[in-house]
Amino acid sequence: MVPEPPQEPAPTPAPAAPPPAQPAQSDWTEWPLAQGDWTYRAESRGSIASFGPQNMQASFTIRCERDRNQLVLSRAGTTANSGAQMTLRTTSAAQSYPARNSGNYAAISLPATDYMMDRIAFSRGRFAVETTGLPHLAIPIWPEFTRVVEDCR
């Protein structure tokens, strides 16, 4: 009987790559832009602009509620935190607002004259949306966003 050669030990598997880290707030201007395009449509109660991939749920929307002179900004996802905040960040300012869940979205309501709408319109190519418990978004600023703001003013 011939003895069997000793078996080589199995190679140690490489450690799993860590999950991608959320970008640091200080360099939000270098975050990759969210995927998608803006669309605009007029409705009987106001207008709405949506951003996101075609044929999918919008990642972000801004809606004019003309009768209330309000803008509703919503981002996909809900937050479990009753004290959730949505922070809008531009190249010139940042402002946080209390967020609430509305269907499958976290939303904030603002007066149409809120100064952050102008700061978003004039931000250098993008703005950021940071919501408690949800991934951050860097969204390109296109005319559709500003058109909804102007429709409400």
Buried (B, 14 or more C-beta within 10 A) or exposed (E): EEEEEEEEEEEEEEEEEEEEEEBEEEEBBEBEEBEBEBBBEEEEEBBBBBBBEEEEEBBBBBBBBBEBEBBBBBBBBBBEEEEBBBBBBBBEEBBBBEBBBEEEBBBBBBEBEBEBBBBBBEBEEBBBBBBBEBBBBBBBBBEBBBBBBBBBE
